[in-house]
């Protein structure tokens, strides 16, 4: 049978041996092919397609309709963790079909395997480092340099002239030797005069060379600063526009690295290495031509070991790199053991484990010493031979060149010139042997940068056509399903109607899905299936900025940006007048503590500045929310990290803020939700209970048990005191 | 503690492991190792599919014949860790290590990051964990071909 839909691979058979298998969903049927054998499972008989992940592997099972207990599930296939993302997407698609009857294409966007070579993408990347064509990317990078063409040309010319000036030296040295020192019929005074004039030329050439170098470097720095600025801005702007779902596989460090380190790497390559490659290449050619004019035979002798030398240099570097990385890793391990011991010194002493810890560190230290000795031995034994081999051309020149000079084929000055130019030749050879490593690094950085720049912005399933997000009636969750990863839905079948002005308390165990629910309300993520609507309009139909302008949030941990308290409050409304900011601070009970600070609203906060307490930060966050004047307010554990006195101040501010707004509040301390109109209990991603505090307590379900558990804990704490 | 006297295992027609514990009706269970790397067959936990623990088996060898086979089979299925017989190459791309290996005569490639954390040595055996969470084992580093050993050596301590 011909299938047109996406085939999802799996790789283990029922005995946990590797196999070739794939699975697909088409025409309401799940087709499974394992080592050529076919099995079919009609969706009409399925209640759910489930992924179970074990250690290093997982399995796909069908929960049949009208069956209870997982023992009645039907095993579909087994797989290694490499397949789990794609199979998760398949599950999502099949379950969506089971719920709604709509067939959707399985998205393989989140899988991290190159379809061409089968290798994994590097951390946080969605492009293959091996298969991505680099020429196109290089063209795009060099386009960034186009506005600086005149500086690049100037810099290149200056560098060439500076080196031409220094390359004059061997010629002048030969001239001194042949023209004045070994000139038999020349008077001493004339010889001295001649030598002095050549010395003057050398000094002038060197001086002019230095001036050229300064001009060249200044031009190069203009180019590099310009390119660096353009690249950083482009990457940073793009990062701001990409959805959180696309960024979730990447760590903060990785993203920061792309804005700073990768752009820096590319900048260095363009401003330094690309120009240096041109210069070193030209220098190499020019010197070879000069050497050929002196003696083609000697030149061939010198050049013969060059390719081998290049290879040896390269291999030597690779080996040394691997070995020193090992040493570095071992040092890092040693430091981490040491840190554990120092930081946990009280525990070590308490358990009398000093000797155990000493021997643990001793072992690592000994291992480090062994690696160090081995590396030093390699360096000491290999490096002299490597340099000897590279320099073998010099000995050949002295032997054969000396012979030629004695025979009168070349002059002594030419021999000197030849050996001096030879030293110039090793510079480019050494530099080019480093080029593969430099190229490897810059290739990765370029791919990482363009991966972000080329990232498609969220495809709009619902076109954003509405510009006014004000709401008058209700927010509705209709059959909402969502997961951060394809194979693990966090929210399932969420149906809830919230009236305007209502306060909803979200309650449940850790990881139940409460924070995910508010992430969806904030539209940081979009639902996988179903809809969230405001007055009947899908929230995805609003312009995101317009929609978010109606929402404000107070988190448990308030993030203050580096800047003044005034700027931090005004972050919610940059064009706010001073009286609005002060009014907001007063409502948030923040004004009084701000006025006690010597610099008042100008007090600098953030990293390396004034440190505010948790409660003070929280009140600034509330002031921000007040200033935003939101229609929808979200409180995510807003008072959980505070002492009782501060909490009452914040509760007071909060009750002012909540008034008349539609509020979603999460709190582990259930007493803080006493003012909520309704409590929604979320359990394992589903709504388990909805009702007022008294209704839910009466019902004796999950909420009642949570209340009882908290009462018990409170009692215990009291008795401990 | 669960022993042969209070815990009976069987497989149903779908291939799932069921356990009858203290005479209660058999339900689907999974075997979870408390020390999967060092003592996989000792102190193993018998759990429901919702991660509720029924009890612990001190040593799988306390069970006989078919019962023991069923427990061991479940452990092998839940902890998948194929054995590498040969390492063809290891390529370093800025701290991302691309391994090309041979497992059961089949070529396989995987990516490993943070070698200190993801290459673990237990005397002569070595466990490698890739970026997907797959685990690979070299049972005895001295038993793999010399070429493979030489390739891996710079990454061992």
Interface residues (C-beta under 8 A of the other chain):
Chain A: X12 X14 X16 X17 X18 X54 X55 X56 X57 X69 X70 X71 X72 X73 X74 X75 X78 X80 X81 X82 X84 X112 X118 X119 X120 X122 X123 X129 X322 X323 X325 X326 X329 X330 X332 X333 X367 X371 X440 X441 X444
Chain B: X12 X14 X15 X16 X18 X27 X28 X36 X49 X76 X77 X78 X79 X80 X81 X82 X92 X93 X94 X96 X98 X103 X104 X106 X108 X109 X110 X111 X113 X115 X116 X130 X131 X132 X133 X134 X135 X154 X155 X157
